[in-house]
Amino acid sequence: MGQGDILLLYTDGLTDAFSAFTQKRMERTLIRAREKPAQEICKAIIEERGGPADQIDDLSLVVIKRE
């Protein structure tokens, strides 16, 4: 990983078939938040998805950002 690179690991619960949060939408959210620290990127993705209220499947999300 180079400086500023972001590694995003997530389970299928983030973009599952029952959610309106698609992979494309997740990518757009990541692009908008890319200058933020890893914890803020994670929060932005969860907030854009709509939080845990609509969660049917398990959701794991890991954001690693090299400064």
PDB file of N, H, CA, C and O in Angstrom:
ATOM      1  N   MET A   1       0.844  -1.176   0.000  1.00  0.00           N
ATOM      2  CA  MET A   1       0.000   0.000   0.000  1.00  0.00           C
ATOM      3  C   MET A   1       0.889   1.239   0.000  1.00  0.00           C
ATOM      4  O   MET A   1       1.869   1.321   0.740  1.00  0.00           O
ATOM      5  N   GLY A   2       0.529   2.186  -0.835  1.00  0.00           N
ATOM      6  H   GLY A   2      -0.267   2.119  -1.436  1.00  0.00           H
ATOM      7  CA  GLY A   2       1.249   3.441  -0.892  1.00  0.00           C
ATOM      8  C   GLY A   2       0.596   4.487   0.000  1.00  0.00           C
ATOM      9  O   GLY A   2      -0.493   4.278   0.535  1.00  0.00           O
ATOM     10  N   GLN A   3       1.264   5.589   0.147  1.00  0.00           N
ATOM     11  H   GLN A   3       2.148   5.759  -0.287  1.00  0.00           H
ATOM     12  CA  GLN A   3       0.749   6.670   0.977  1.00  0.00           C
ATOM     13  C   GLN A   3      -0.617   7.137   0.467  1.00  0.00           C
ATOM     14  O   GLN A   3      -0.793   7.396  -0.723  1.00  0.00           O
ATOM     15  N   GLY A   4      -1.574   7.239   1.383  1.00  0.00           N
ATOM     16  H   GLY A   4      -1.431   7.029   2.351  1.00  0.00           H
ATOM     17  CA  GLY A   4      -2.926   7.672   1.034  1.00  0.00           C
ATOM     18  C   GLY A   4      -3.842   6.571   0.535  1.00  0.00           C
ATOM     19  O   GLY A   4      -5.034   6.804   0.338  1.00  0.00           O
ATOM     20  N   ASP A   5      -3.298   5.350   0.323  1.00  0.00           N
ATOM     21  H   ASP A   5      -2.330   5.160   0.484  1.00  0.00           H
ATOM     22  CA  ASP A   5      -4.131   4.242  -0.141  1.00  0.00           C
ATOM     23  C   ASP A   5      -5.092   3.799   0.953  1.00  0.00           C
ATOM     24  O   ASP A   5      -4.792   3.914   2.142  1.00  0.00           O
ATOM     25  N   ILE A   6      -6.242   3.296   0.544  1.00  0.00           N
ATOM     26  H   ILE A   6      -6.486   3.203  -0.422  1.00  0.00           H
ATOM     27  CA  ILE A   6      -7.277   2.830   1.465  1.00  0.00           C
ATOM     28  C   ILE A   6      -7.607   1.383   1.134  1.00  0.00           C
ATOM     29  O   ILE A   6      -7.847   1.035  -0.023  1.00  0.00           O
ATOM     30  N   LEU A   7      -7.616   0.546   2.162  1.00  0.00           N
ATOM     31  H   LEU A   7      -7.421   0.828   3.101  1.00  0.00           H
ATOM     32  CA  LEU A   7      -8.038  -0.845   2.029  1.00  0.00           C
ATOM     33  C   LEU A   7      -9.375  -0.973   2.733  1.00  0.00           C
ATOM     34  O   LEU A   7      -9.488  -0.675   3.922  1.00  0.00           O
ATOM     35  N   LEU A   8     -10.384  -1.413   2.003  1.00  0.00           N
ATOM     36  H   LEU A   8     -10.292  -1.654   1.037  1.00  0.00           H
ATOM     37  CA  LEU A   8     -11.729  -1.561   2.544  1.00  0.00           C
ATOM     38  C   LEU A   8     -12.112  -3.030   2.488  1.00  0.00           C
ATOM     39  O   LEU A   8     -12.156  -3.629   1.413  1.00  0.00           O
ATOM     40  N   LEU A   9     -12.388  -3.604   3.646  1.00  0.00           N
ATOM     41  H   LEU A   9     -12.352  -3.117   4.519  1.00  0.00           H
ATOM     42  CA  LEU A   9     -12.820  -4.990   3.743  1.00  0.00           C
ATOM     43  C   LEU A   9     -14.221  -4.990   4.349  1.00  0.00           C
ATOM     44  O   LEU A   9     -14.468  -4.308   5.343  1.00  0.00           O
ATOM     45  N   TYR A  10     -15.136  -5.752   3.755  1.00  0.00           N
ATOM     46  H   TYR A  10     -14.935  -6.307   2.947  1.00  0.00           H
ATOM     47  CA  TYR A  10     -16.493  -5.781   4.288  1.00  0.00           C
ATOM     48  C   TYR A  10     -17.170  -7.097   3.946  1.00  0.00           C
ATOM     49  O   TYR A  10     -16.816  -7.766   2.976  1.00  0.00           O
ATOM     50  N   THR A  11     -18.149  -7.450   4.763  1.00  0.00           N
ATOM     51  H   THR A  11     -18.437  -6.906   5.551  1.00  0.00           H
ATOM     52  CA  THR A  11     -18.935  -8.648   4.497  1.00  0.00           C
ATOM     53  C   THR A  11     -20.106  -8.286   3.583  1.00  0.00           C
ATOM     54  O   THR A  11     -20.403  -7.110   3.373  1.00  0.00           O
ATOM     55  N   ASP A  12     -20.744  -9.280   3.058  1.00  0.00           N
ATOM     56  H   ASP A  12     -20.502 -10.236   3.228  1.00  0.00           H
ATOM     57  CA  ASP A  12     -21.837  -9.048   2.107  1.00  0.00           C
ATOM     58  C   ASP A  12     -23.042  -8.369   2.735  1.00  0.00           C
ATOM     59  O   ASP A  12     -23.936  -7.924   2.015  1.00  0.00           O
ATOM     60  N   GLY A  13     -23.090  -8.277   4.056  1.00  0.00           N
ATOM     61  H   GLY A  13     -22.364  -8.638   4.641  1.00  0.00           H
ATOM     62  CA  GLY A  13     -24.190  -7.587   4.712  1.00  0.00           C
ATOM     63  C   GLY A  13     -24.214  -6.097   4.417  1.00  0.00           C
ATOM     64  O   GLY A  13     -25.250  -5.452   4.578  1.00  0.00           O
ATOM     65  N   LEU A  14     -23.088  -5.541   3.987  1.00  0.00           N
ATOM     66  H   LEU A  14     -22.247  -6.065   3.856  1.00  0.00           H
ATOM     67  CA  LEU A  14     -23.035  -4.114   3.665  1.00  0.00           C
ATOM     68  C   LEU A  14     -23.839  -3.807   2.407  1.00  0.00           C
ATOM     69  O   LEU A  14     -24.552  -2.806   2.349  1.00  0.00           O
ATOM     70  N   THR A  15     -23.725  -4.655   1.420  1.00  0.00           N
ATOM     71  H   THR A  15     -23.146  -5.469   1.467  1.00  0.00           H
ATOM     72  CA  THR A  15     -24.384  -4.419   0.129  1.00  0.00           C
ATOM     73  C   THR A  15     -25.313  -5.577  -0.237  1.00  0.00           C
ATOM     74  O   THR A  15     -25.404  -5.960  -1.404  1.00  0.00           O
ATOM     75  N   ASP A  16     -25.996  -6.127   0.758  1.00  0.00           N
ATOM     76  H   ASP A  16     -25.922  -5.816   1.705  1.00  0.00           H
ATOM     77  CA  ASP A  16     -26.830  -7.304   0.490  1.00  0.00           C
ATOM     78  C   ASP A  16     -28.013  -6.980  -0.429  1.00  0.00           C
ATOM     79  O   ASP A  16     -28.337  -5.817  -0.673  1.00  0.00           O
ATOM     80  N   ALA A  17     -28.626  -8.015  -0.916  1.00  0.00           N
ATOM     81  H   ALA A  17     -28.363  -8.959  -0.718  1.00  0.00           H
ATOM     82  CA  ALA A  17     -29.706  -7.867  -1.904  1.00  0.00           C
ATOM     83  C   ALA A  17     -30.934  -7.140  -1.361  1.00  0.00           C
ATOM     84  O   ALA A  17     -31.722  -6.601  -2.137  1.00  0.00           O
ATOM     85  N   PHE A  18     -31.104  -7.117  -0.057  1.00  0.00           N
ATOM     86  H   PHE A  18     -30.463  -7.555   0.574  1.00  0.00           H
ATOM     87  CA  PHE A  18     -32.272  -6.477   0.553  1.00  0.00           C
ATOM     88  C   PHE A  18     -32.023  -5.003   0.886  1.00  0.00           C
ATOM     89  O   PHE A  18     -32.900  -4.326   1.422  1.00  0.00           O
ATOM     90  N   SER A  19     -30.846  -4.521   0.572  1.00  0.00           N
ATOM     91  H   SER A  19     -30.133  -5.071   0.136  1.00  0.00           H
ATOM     92  CA  SER A  19     -30.476  -3.151   0.902  1.00  0.00           C
ATOM     93  C   SER A  19     -30.417  -2.305  -0.365  1.00  0.00           C
ATOM     94  O   SER A  19     -30.045  -2.795  -1.432  1.00  0.00           O
ATOM     95  N   ALA A  20     -30.785  -1.038  -0.242  1.00  0.00           N
ATOM     96  H   ALA A  20     -31.087  -0.639   0.624  1.00  0.00           H
ATOM     97  CA  ALA A  20     -30.657  -0.108  -1.367  1.00  0.00           C
ATOM     98  C   ALA A  20     -29.219   0.390  -1.495  1.00  0.00           C
ATOM     99  O   ALA A  20     -28.889   1.118  -2.432  1.00  0.00           O
ATOM    100  N   PHE A  21     -28.371  -0.004  -0.553  1.00  0.00           N
ATOM    101  H   PHE A  21     -28.639  -0.595   0.208  1.00  0.00           H
ATOM    102  CA  PHE A  21     -26.978   0.425  -0.566  1.00  0.00           C
ATOM    103  C   PHE A  21     -26.181  -0.512  -1.462  1.00  0.00           C
ATOM    104  O   PHE A  21     -25.753  -1.583  -1.032  1.00  0.00           O
ATOM    105  N   THR A  22     -25.988  -0.105  -2.699  1.00  0.00           N
ATOM    106  H   THR A  22     -26.336   0.765  -3.048  1.00  0.00           H
ATOM    107  CA  THR A  22     -25.299  -0.924  -3.693  1.00  0.00           C
ATOM    108  C   THR A  22     -23.789  -0.718  -3.610  1.00  0.00           C
ATOM    109  O   THR A  22     -23.310   0.188  -2.927  1.00  0.00           O
ATOM    110  N   GLN A  23     -23.058  -1.561  -4.304  1.00  0.00           N
ATOM    111  H   GLN A  23     -23.446  -2.297  -4.858  1.00  0.00           H
ATOM    112  CA  GLN A  23     -21.599  -1.420  -4.340  1.00  0.00           C
ATOM    113  C   GLN A  23     -21.221  -0.085  -4.977  1.00  0.00           C
ATOM    114  O   GLN A  23     -20.280   0.566  -4.523  1.00  0.00           O
ATOM    115  N   LYS A  24     -21.929   0.328  -6.007  1.00  0.00           N
ATOM    116  H   LYS A  24     -22.693  -0.201  -6.376  1.00  0.00           H
ATOM    117  CA  LYS A  24     -21.660   1.603  -6.674  1.00  0.00           C
ATOM    118  C   LYS A  24     -21.842   2.771  -5.699  1.00  0.00           C
ATOM    119  O   LYS A  24     -21.035   3.700  -5.670  1.00  0.00           O
ATOM    120  N   ARG A  25     -22.903   2.709  -4.913  1.00  0.00           N
ATOM    121  H   ARG A  25     -23.558   1.954  -4.937  1.00  0.00           H
ATOM    122  CA  ARG A  25     -23.166   3.760  -3.927  1.00  0.00           C
ATOM    123  C   ARG A  25     -22.075   3.774  -2.849  1.00  0.00           C
ATOM    124  O   ARG A  25     -21.651   4.838  -2.399  1.00  0.00           O
ATOM    125  N   MET A  26     -21.627   2.580  -2.442  1.00  0.00           N
ATOM    126  H   MET A  26     -21.972   1.715  -2.807  1.00  0.00           H
ATOM    127  CA  MET A  26     -20.548   2.469  -1.469  1.00  0.00           C
ATOM    128  C   MET A  26     -19.265   3.068  -2.029  1.00  0.00           C
ATOM    129  O   MET A  26     -18.544   3.757  -1.306  1.00  0.00           O
ATOM    130  N   GLU A  27     -18.970   2.823  -3.290  1.00  0.00           N
ATOM    131  H   GLU A  27     -19.556   2.264  -3.877  1.00  0.00           H
ATOM    132  CA  GLU A  27     -17.772   3.377  -3.928  1.00  0.00           C
ATOM    133  C   GLU A  27     -17.837   4.905  -3.979  1.00  0.00           C
ATOM    134  O   GLU A  27     -16.837   5.577  -3.725  1.00  0.00           O
ATOM    135  N   ARG A  28     -19.004   5.450  -4.306  1.00  0.00           N
ATOM    136  H   ARG A  28     -19.815   4.904  -4.512  1.00  0.00           H
ATOM    137  CA  ARG A  28     -19.151   6.918  -4.341  1.00  0.00           C
ATOM    138  C   ARG A  28     -18.951   7.519  -2.955  1.00  0.00           C
ATOM    139  O   ARG A  28     -18.347   8.583  -2.815  1.00  0.00           O
ATOM    140  N   THR A  29     -19.457   6.839  -1.937  1.00  0.00           N
ATOM    141  H   THR A  29     -19.947   5.975  -2.051  1.00  0.00           H
ATOM    142  CA  THR A  29     -19.283   7.309  -0.564  1.00  0.00           C
ATOM    143  C   THR A  29     -17.809   7.282  -0.186  1.00  0.00           C
ATOM    144  O   THR A  29     -17.308   8.221   0.433  1.00  0.00           O
ATOM    145  N   LEU A  30     -17.123   6.228  -0.548  1.00  0.00           N
ATOM    146  H   LEU A  30     -17.530   5.465  -1.051  1.00  0.00           H
ATOM    147  CA  LEU A  30     -15.695   6.111  -0.258  1.00  0.00           C
ATOM    148  C   LEU A  30     -14.898   7.212  -0.954  1.00  0.00           C
ATOM    149  O   LEU A  30     -13.992   7.794  -0.358  1.00  0.00           O
ATOM    150  N   ILE A  31     -15.226   7.495  -2.194  1.00  0.00           N
ATOM    151  H   ILE A  31     -15.962   7.022  -2.679  1.00  0.00           H
ATOM    152  CA  ILE A  31     -14.533   8.557  -2.934  1.00  0.00           C
ATOM    153  C   ILE A  31     -14.736   9.912  -2.265  1.00  0.00           C
ATOM    154  O   ILE A  31     -13.792  10.693  -2.144  1.00  0.00           O
ATOM    155  N   ARG A  32     -15.964  10.196  -1.830  1.00  0.00           N
ATOM    156  H   ARG A  32     -16.731   9.562  -1.928  1.00  0.00           H
ATOM    157  CA  ARG A  32     -16.236  11.479  -1.158  1.00  0.00           C
ATOM    158  C   ARG A  32     -15.500  11.603   0.171  1.00  0.00           C
ATOM    159  O   ARG A  32     -15.126  12.706   0.568  1.00  0.00           O
ATOM    160  N   ALA A  33     -15.290  10.490   0.858  1.00  0.00           N
ATOM    161  H   ALA A  33     -15.593   9.593   0.535  1.00  0.00           H
ATOM    162  CA  ALA A  33     -14.695  10.520   2.200  1.00  0.00           C
ATOM    163  C   ALA A  33     -13.204  10.197   2.208  1.00  0.00           C
ATOM    164  O   ALA A  33     -12.603  10.128   3.281  1.00  0.00           O
ATOM    165  N   ARG A  34     -12.600  10.001   1.056  1.00  0.00           N
ATOM    166  H   ARG A  34     -13.088  10.057   0.185  1.00  0.00           H
ATOM    167  CA  ARG A  34     -11.227   9.480   0.990  1.00  0.00           C
ATOM    168  C   ARG A  34     -10.167  10.326   1.683  1.00  0.00           C
ATOM    169  O   ARG A  34      -9.120   9.792   2.048  1.00  0.00           O
ATOM    170  N   GLU A  35     -10.390  11.604   1.878  1.00  0.00           N
ATOM    171  H   GLU A  35     -11.241  12.038   1.581  1.00  0.00           H
ATOM    172  CA  GLU A  35      -9.401  12.464   2.535  1.00  0.00           C
ATOM    173  C   GLU A  35      -9.490  12.390   4.060  1.00  0.00           C
ATOM    174  O   GLU A  35      -8.614  12.903   4.756  1.00  0.00           O
ATOM    175  N   LYS A  36     -10.526  11.765   4.575  1.00  0.00           N
ATOM    176  H   LYS A  36     -11.238  11.348   4.009  1.00  0.00           H
ATOM    177  CA  LYS A  36     -10.744  11.676   6.019  1.00  0.00           C
ATOM    178  C   LYS A  36      -9.939  10.516   6.612  1.00  0.00           C
ATOM    179  O   LYS A  36      -9.486   9.634   5.882  1.00  0.00           O
ATOM    180  N   PRO A  37      -9.761  10.521   7.940  1.00  0.00           N
ATOM    181  CA  PRO A  37      -9.123   9.374   8.602  1.00  0.00           C
ATOM    182  C   PRO A  37      -9.978   8.113   8.452  1.00  0.00           C
ATOM    183  O   PRO A  37     -11.173   8.204   8.168  1.00  0.00           O
ATOM    184  N   ALA A  38      -9.377   6.951   8.641  1.00  0.00           N
ATOM    185  H   ALA A  38      -8.407   6.878   8.871  1.00  0.00           H
ATOM    186  CA  ALA A  38     -10.062   5.663   8.453  1.00  0.00           C
ATOM    187  C   ALA A  38     -11.350   5.566   9.266  1.00  0.00           C
ATOM    188  O   ALA A  38     -12.365   5.097   8.751  1.00  0.00           O
ATOM    189  N   GLN A  39     -11.327   6.000  10.523  1.00  0.00           N
ATOM    190  H   GLN A  39     -10.503   6.381  10.942  1.00  0.00           H
ATOM    191  CA  GLN A  39     -12.522   5.909  11.362  1.00  0.00           C
ATOM    192  C   GLN A  39     -13.662   6.752  10.793  1.00  0.00           C
ATOM    193  O   GLN A  39     -14.822   6.342  10.851  1.00  0.00           O
ATOM    194  N   GLU A  40     -13.346   7.910  10.252  1.00  0.00           N
ATOM    195  H   GLU A  40     -12.404   8.243  10.206  1.00  0.00           H
ATOM    196  CA  GLU A  40     -14.370   8.782   9.669  1.00  0.00           C
ATOM    197  C   GLU A  40     -14.904   8.205   8.353  1.00  0.00           C
ATOM    198  O   GLU A  40     -16.082   8.368   8.038  1.00  0.00           O
ATOM    199  N   ILE A  41     -14.046   7.539   7.593  1.00  0.00           N
ATOM    200  H   ILE A  41     -13.089   7.407   7.849  1.00  0.00           H
ATOM    201  CA  ILE A  41     -14.487   6.873   6.366  1.00  0.00           C
ATOM    202  C   ILE A  41     -15.498   5.780   6.721  1.00  0.00           C
ATOM    203  O   ILE A  41     -16.539   5.647   6.078  1.00  0.00           O
ATOM    204  N   CYS A  42     -15.176   5.011   7.743  1.00  0.00           N
ATOM    205  H   CYS A  42     -14.330   5.119   8.265  1.00  0.00           H
ATOM    206  CA  CYS A  42     -16.073   3.945   8.194  1.00  0.00           C
ATOM    207  C   CYS A  42     -17.419   4.530   8.615  1.00  0.00           C
ATOM    208  O   CYS A  42     -18.468   4.012   8.232  1.00  0.00           O
ATOM    209  N   LYS A  43     -17.396   5.596   9.394  1.00  0.00           N
ATOM    210  H   LYS A  43     -16.544   6.017   9.706  1.00  0.00           H
ATOM    211  CA  LYS A  43     -18.633   6.246   9.832  1.00  0.00           C
ATOM    212  C   LYS A  43     -19.441   6.760   8.642  1.00  0.00           C
ATOM    213  O   LYS A  43     -20.664   6.625   8.617  1.00  0.00           O
ATOM    214  N   ALA A  44     -18.763   7.346   7.660  1.00  0.00           N
ATOM    215  H   ALA A  44     -17.769   7.456   7.680  1.00  0.00           H
ATOM    216  CA  ALA A  44     -19.449   7.880   6.480  1.00  0.00           C
ATOM    217  C   ALA A  44     -20.165   6.769   5.717  1.00  0.00           C
ATOM    218  O   ALA A  44     -21.288   6.958   5.249  1.00  0.00           O
ATOM    219  N   ILE A  45     -19.522   5.619   5.591  1.00  0.00           N
ATOM    220  H   ILE A  45     -18.609   5.465   5.971  1.00  0.00           H
ATOM    221  CA  ILE A  45     -20.135   4.488   4.885  1.00  0.00           C
ATOM    222  C   ILE A  45     -21.355   3.987   5.642  1.00  0.00           C
ATOM    223  O   ILE A  45     -22.403   3.753   5.039  1.00  0.00           O
ATOM    224  N   ILE A  46     -21.233   3.818   6.954  1.00  0.00           N
ATOM    225  H   ILE A  46     -20.382   4.007   7.444  1.00  0.00           H
ATOM    226  CA  ILE A  46     -22.355   3.338   7.765  1.00  0.00           C
ATOM    227  C   ILE A  46     -23.512   4.340   7.733  1.00  0.00           C
ATOM    228  O   ILE A  46     -24.670   3.942   7.603  1.00  0.00           O
ATOM    229  N   GLU A  47     -23.210   5.624   7.848  1.00  0.00           N
ATOM    230  H   GLU A  47     -22.269   5.947   7.953  1.00  0.00           H
ATOM    231  CA  GLU A  47     -24.259   6.652   7.803  1.00  0.00           C
ATOM    232  C   GLU A  47     -24.957   6.687   6.449  1.00  0.00           C
ATOM    233  O   GLU A  47     -26.181   6.794   6.382  1.00  0.00           O
ATOM    234  N   GLU A  48     -24.184   6.596   5.373  1.00  0.00           N
ATOM    235  H   GLU A  48     -23.189   6.509   5.427  1.00  0.00           H
ATOM    236  CA  GLU A  48     -24.773   6.615   4.026  1.00  0.00           C
ATOM    237  C   GLU A  48     -25.659   5.384   3.808  1.00  0.00           C
ATOM    238  O   GLU A  48     -26.676   5.454   3.117  1.00  0.00           O
ATOM    239  N   ARG A  49     -25.267   4.278   4.396  1.00  0.00           N
ATOM    240  H   ARG A  49     -24.441   4.221   4.957  1.00  0.00           H
ATOM    241  CA  ARG A  49     -26.056   3.054   4.258  1.00  0.00           C
ATOM    242  C   ARG A  49     -27.375   3.160   5.010  1.00  0.00           C
ATOM    243  O   ARG A  49     -28.330   2.454   4.689  1.00  0.00           O
ATOM    244  N   GLY A  50     -27.433   4.032   6.001  1.00  0.00           N
ATOM    245  H   GLY A  50     -26.657   4.606   6.262  1.00  0.00           H
ATOM    246  CA  GLY A  50     -28.660   4.190   6.761  1.00  0.00           C
ATOM    247  C   GLY A  50     -28.547   3.673   8.179  1.00  0.00           C
ATOM    248  O   GLY A  50     -29.551   3.548   8.880  1.00  0.00           O
ATOM    249  N   GLY A  51     -27.338   3.373   8.606  1.00  0.00           N
ATOM    250  H   GLY A  51     -26.522   3.475   8.037  1.00  0.00           H
ATOM    251  CA  GLY A  51     -27.129   2.896   9.966  1.00  0.00           C
ATOM    252  C   GLY A  51     -27.548   1.453  10.133  1.00  0.00           C
ATOM    253  O   GLY A  51     -27.924   0.795   9.163  1.00  0.00           O
ATOM    254  N   PRO A  52     -27.488   0.957  11.354  1.00  0.00           N
ATOM    255  CA  PRO A  52     -27.793  -0.456  11.611  1.00  0.00           C
ATOM    256  C   PRO A  52     -29.280  -0.771  11.670  1.00  0.00           C
ATOM    257  O   PRO A  52     -29.645  -1.942  11.764  1.00  0.00           O
ATOM    258  N   ALA A  53     -30.150   0.233  11.617  1.00  0.00           N
ATOM    259  H   ALA A  53     -29.853   1.184  11.541  1.00  0.00           H
ATOM    260  CA  ALA A  53     -31.590   0.003  11.785  1.00  0.00           C
ATOM    261  C   ALA A  53     -32.167  -0.952  10.737  1.00  0.00           C
ATOM    262  O   ALA A  53     -33.022  -1.775  11.065  1.00  0.00           O
ATOM    263  N   ASP A  54     -31.721  -0.858   9.497  1.00  0.00           N
ATOM    264  H   ASP A  54     -31.027  -0.189   9.231  1.00  0.00           H
ATOM    265  CA  ASP A  54     -32.263  -1.687   8.414  1.00  0.00           C
ATOM    266  C   ASP A  54     -31.484  -2.986   8.224  1.00  0.00           C
ATOM    267  O   ASP A  54     -31.699  -3.695   7.241  1.00  0.00           O
ATOM    268  N   GLN A  55     -30.599  -3.301   9.135  1.00  0.00           N
ATOM    269  H   GLN A  55     -30.425  -2.725   9.934  1.00  0.00           H
ATOM    270  CA  GLN A  55     -29.695  -4.430   8.972  1.00  0.00           C
ATOM    271  C   GLN A  55     -30.413  -5.755   9.134  1.00  0.00           C
ATOM    272  O   GLN A  55     -31.019  -6.010  10.174  1.00  0.00           O
ATOM    273  N   ILE A  56     -30.350  -6.607   8.106  1.00  0.00           N
ATOM    274  H   ILE A  56     -29.858  -6.400   7.261  1.00  0.00           H
ATOM    275  CA  ILE A  56     -30.922  -7.952   8.153  1.00  0.00           C
ATOM    276  C   ILE A  56     -29.799  -8.968   8.340  1.00  0.00           C
ATOM    277  O   ILE A  56     -29.912  -9.886   9.152  1.00  0.00           O
ATOM    278  N   ASP A  57     -28.733  -8.802   7.596  1.00  0.00           N
ATOM    279  H   ASP A  57     -28.641  -8.056   6.936  1.00  0.00           H
ATOM    280  CA  ASP A  57     -27.575  -9.695   7.617  1.00  0.00           C
ATOM    281  C   ASP A  57     -26.500  -9.080   8.512  1.00  0.00           C
ATOM    282  O   ASP A  57     -26.548  -7.891   8.826  1.00  0.00           O
ATOM    283  N   ASP A  58     -25.526  -9.905   8.920  1.00  0.00           N
ATOM    284  H   ASP A  58     -25.487 -10.872   8.665  1.00  0.00           H
ATOM    285  CA  ASP A  58     -24.418  -9.363   9.700  1.00  0.00           C
ATOM    286  C   ASP A  58     -23.612  -8.397   8.843  1.00  0.00           C
ATOM    287  O   ASP A  58     -23.601  -8.503   7.617  1.00  0.00           O
ATOM    288  N   LEU A  59     -22.949  -7.471   9.484  1.00  0.00           N
ATOM    289  H   LEU A  59     -22.958  -7.384  10.480  1.00  0.00           H
ATOM    290  CA  LEU A  59     -22.163  -6.473   8.763  1.00  0.00           C
ATOM    291  C   LEU A  59     -20.841  -6.285   9.482  1.00  0.00           C
ATOM    292  O   LEU A  59     -20.804  -5.936  10.661  1.00  0.00           O
ATOM    293  N   SER A  60     -19.758  -6.520   8.759  1.00  0.00           N
ATOM    294  H   SER A  60     -19.788  -6.803   7.800  1.00  0.00           H
ATOM    295  CA  SER A  60     -18.420  -6.221   9.267  1.00  0.00           C
ATOM    296  C   SER A  60     -17.755  -5.306   8.271  1.00  0.00           C
ATOM    297  O   SER A  60     -17.849  -5.508   7.060  1.00  0.00           O
ATOM    298  N   LEU A  61     -17.077  -4.289   8.792  1.00  0.00           N
ATOM    299  H   LEU A  61     -17.001  -4.125   9.775  1.00  0.00           H
ATOM    300  CA  LEU A  61     -16.448  -3.289   7.940  1.00  0.00           C
ATOM    301  C   LEU A  61     -15.118  -2.908   8.567  1.00  0.00           C
ATOM    302  O   LEU A  61     -15.054  -2.543   9.741  1.00  0.00           O
ATOM    303  N   VAL A  62     -14.050  -2.995   7.769  1.00  0.00           N
ATOM    304  H   VAL A  62     -14.101  -3.291   6.815  1.00  0.00           H
ATOM    305  CA  VAL A  62     -12.721  -2.611   8.219  1.00  0.00           C
ATOM    306  C   VAL A  62     -12.157  -1.636   7.199  1.00  0.00           C
ATOM    307  O   VAL A  62     -12.143  -1.916   6.000  1.00  0.00           O
ATOM    308  N   VAL A  63     -11.691  -0.487   7.684  1.00  0.00           N
ATOM    309  H   VAL A  63     -11.702  -0.260   8.658  1.00  0.00           H
ATOM    310  CA  VAL A  63     -11.068   0.499   6.820  1.00  0.00           C
ATOM    311  C   VAL A  63      -9.654   0.715   7.312  1.00  0.00           C
ATOM    312  O   VAL A  63      -9.447   1.061   8.475  1.00  0.00           O
ATOM    313  N   ILE A  64      -8.679   0.516   6.441  1.00  0.00           N
ATOM    314  H   ILE A  64      -8.848   0.234   5.496  1.00  0.00           H
ATOM    315  CA  ILE A  64      -7.273   0.754   6.754  1.00  0.00           C
ATOM    316  C   ILE A  64      -6.772   1.798   5.774  1.00  0.00           C
ATOM    317  O   ILE A  64      -6.923   1.652   4.561  1.00  0.00           O
ATOM    318  N   LYS A  65      -6.174   2.851   6.312  1.00  0.00           N
ATOM    319  H   LYS A  65      -6.052   2.969   7.297  1.00  0.00           H
ATOM    320  CA  LYS A  65      -5.668   3.923   5.462  1.00  0.00           C
ATOM    321  C   LYS A  65      -4.220   4.186   5.821  1.00  0.00           C
ATOM    322  O   LYS A  65      -3.892   4.404   6.987  1.00  0.00           O
ATOM    323  N   ARG A  66      -3.365   4.167   4.832  1.00  0.00           N
ATOM    324  H   ARG A  66      -3.632   3.990   3.885  1.00  0.00           H
ATOM    325  CA  ARG A  66      -1.951   4.459   5.058  1.00  0.00           C
ATOM    326  C   ARG A  66      -1.754   5.963   4.933  1.00  0.00           C
ATOM    327  O   ARG A  66      -2.053   6.566   3.903  1.00  0.00           O
ATOM    328  N   GLU A  67      -1.246   6.546   6.000  1.00  0.00           N
ATOM    329  H   GLU A  67      -1.002   6.056   6.837  1.00  0.00           H
ATOM    330  CA  GLU A  67      -1.008   7.999   6.023  1.00  0.00           C
ATOM    331  C   GLU A  67       0.302   8.340   5.367  1.00  0.00           C
ATOM    332  O   GLU A  67       0.669   9.513   5.294  1.00  0.00           O
TER     333      GLU A  67
END
